[in-house]
């Protein structure tokens, strides 16, 4: 279920603010009934009319992008910088699922399917996000242990499911470390490593759940297969049973 004004905006009919005006003015019908309450939720099978025009439903599209460094994870940028949408060849109104920092690279999902996006981002689904971090300094066993136990940053406790040192470079005084998290707080991985004394020099997200960037070069993308989409939706069914 999605908020009505969000569905209208995602269809490309109008901005979300304009959609809210239509709703308040009584110009929107859902399944033939006028709706004036903001926040009313609809699903994909509901018929929506605006000013007696039926809202056309956009075909669902799903992409996996290997996001390059120096690209904004947004649908637009007021400063005119390149966004992740500049890499996807589509006319659909897709948007990124979650975000990656400007200087962080790697796996990013994009879609126009709000339900799919919610499944990916919902913490209850425990979807792994695997990162490879290049750190300043030689990581210690004590630091890894602290990270695995969970660490408090800005009055929040951040958790990991796995931390593994992949490569130590004593000559350059750097470490390559894999870290797997389920949460998606702002700058979480960077904050966690900084909290144990190892600032991040470079960060790449290698995997989101079943989606890896192993066969994608920086800036390349691919469409998800129907089977992959189905696997994600199966997580929602598991959540219902639990």
N, C-alpha and C positions, 0 to 999 in steps of 0.2 A: 504494500500500500504506500502511495506517495501523496503528498499534499497537492491539492488541485492546482494551485498557482504555479507550483514547481513543474508539474506535468505540462501545463500550458506553455511555460517558458522554454522547457526542453524541446517542445515540438517546433519551436521557431516562430510561433504565431506572434509572440510579443515578449517584452521583458517581464520579469517576475512582478515588478512594481505595477506595470500596466495591467497584468493579469489580475492582480489584487483589486485594481480599480473596476475592472469588468465585473468581478464577483460582487463587490459592494453595490454596484449599480444594478444588479439583478439581470445582467446580460448573459450569464452562464447557466446552462442546464446540464445536469448529469442524469442520463437515462430518462430524458424528457421532463425532469423536475428542476425548477429554478433553485440555484444554490447561492446564498448570500453570505454564508459563514466562512470566514478565512480559516484555513487549517483543515477544511473538509478533506478527507482522504478518499482516493479512488484507486482502482486497480486497472490492469491492462485490458480487461474485458468491458469496462464502463464506456458508454458513448458520451462524449462531451461536445456540447454545442456552444458557440460564442457568437452572439448577434445572429442567431439562426443559421450559422455555418458550422457544419460538423468538422471537428478537429481531426485532421488526417493523422493517422498513426504512422510514425516513422519506423522502418524496419530496424531491428536491433543489430548493432554491430559491436564487435569485440576485437581489441587489438592488444598485442604485447610489443612494447617499444624498449629498445636499449637506449635509454636517455643519455645524451652526451653531456659533458661538463659545460657549464655556462649557459644553460637553457632553463627558462622559467617553467615550473609545473603549474600552468594556469591556462585558461582559455584565451586570455588576452593580457597585455601588459601596457600600462599607461606610459611607460618610458620607451616603448617601441622595441623592447628586447625580444629575441626569438623565444617562442613558446613551444611546448611539446606538440601542439597541434600543427605547427609548421612542418612536421615530419610525416604526418599521416595524410595520405591522399584519399579524401572522402568528402562528400557534401553533407554527411550526417552531422548533427549537433552533438558530437561526442565530447567527453570531458575526462580528465584524469581521475583514477580511483586512488584516493589518498594523494600523497605528494612526496617529492624528493627535493632536497635543497638545491639551490642554484649550482653549487660546486660538487654535488653528489651525482654519480652516474649509475646506470644499471636499469633493472627491471621495473617497468611501469605499465600498468594496465590502463586502457582507455576504453570507454563504452558510452552508449546512450541508454543503457539499461540500468535504471536506478536500483532495482531489486538485486541484480547481480552485484552492483557496487556495494550495496549494504551488506551482502553476505560476506564479501571479501574483507570489509572493514570491521565487521562486528567482532568484538573481542571474545565473545563466547564461542566462536567457531575455531579459535586457537590456530589460525593459519600461520604457518612458519614464514618468517621473513629472514633470509640468510644474507648477511653482509660480509664483505671482505674489507678490512680496514688496514691501512698502512699507518703505523703509529710512530711517534717520536719516542725513542728509547727502547730498551730491551725489556719486553713484558716479563713479569715475574709470576711464579706459581701462586704467590699470595694475592696478587692483583686478579688473576683468573678466578681464584677461589671466592674472592669478594664479589666479583661480577656474577658468578653462578649462584651465590646465595641470595642475591638481590641487593640493590644499593639505593640509598636514599639520595635524591637530587631534588633541590627546590621543594622540600617537604612532600615529595612523592617517592614511593618505592618502585623502582624499575626492576623488572625481572628478565632473565634470559632462560633459554632452555638448553643452551650449549655454547661454550666458548673454547676455541681450540687455536693454539699457536701453530701457524703453518710454516713460517720461515723467519729466522733471526739473521739480521745482517749487522754484525758487530762493527764492521768497517764504517758503515753509514749510520750506525746507532739507530736502526729502525727495526720494527717488527711487523710481520704480516699476520693478522689474526682474523679468524672466522668467528662471527657471533650470530646466534639465531635468537630472534625475539618474536613474541606474538603481539605485543602492543604496538602502538604507532604514535607515540607522543612526539611533539615537536623537537627536533634535534636530539632525539633520545640516545642514539648510539654515540654520538659525539660527546654528549653530556656524561654518559656512563664512563667512557674511557678517560675523560678529563678528570672525573671524580676520583679515579684511582691513580692519577698522575701520569697518564700517557695520552697527550693530545693527538687527535687524528689529523694526519697530513692529507690522506686521500680516502674516499669511501665509495664503495660500489655495492649496490644491492644485486646479488647474484640470482636470487630466487624469491618468488612469492608463491607459497604453496607448491603446486605442481608446475608452475611456469618458470622456466629458466631461460637465461640469455646466452646459453652455451653456443648456439649456432647463429647468433645475431651480432654483427659488428656494431660499433657505436653509431647511432643514428638510424639503424635499420629497424624494421618492424615486421610483424606478421599478423595475419588474422588468426584468431583462436578457432579451433575445430568445434563442430557441434558436440562432439564427445567431451571435450574439455569444459565447455559451458555446462553440459549436463552434470559433470562431476562436481562443479561448484554448486549447482542447484541442489545436488544430493546432500550437501552439508546443511542446508536449510531443513530438509526432512529429518536429518539426524537430530538437529536442535529441537524440533518439535517433539520428537519421541523422548528426549531427555527432559 
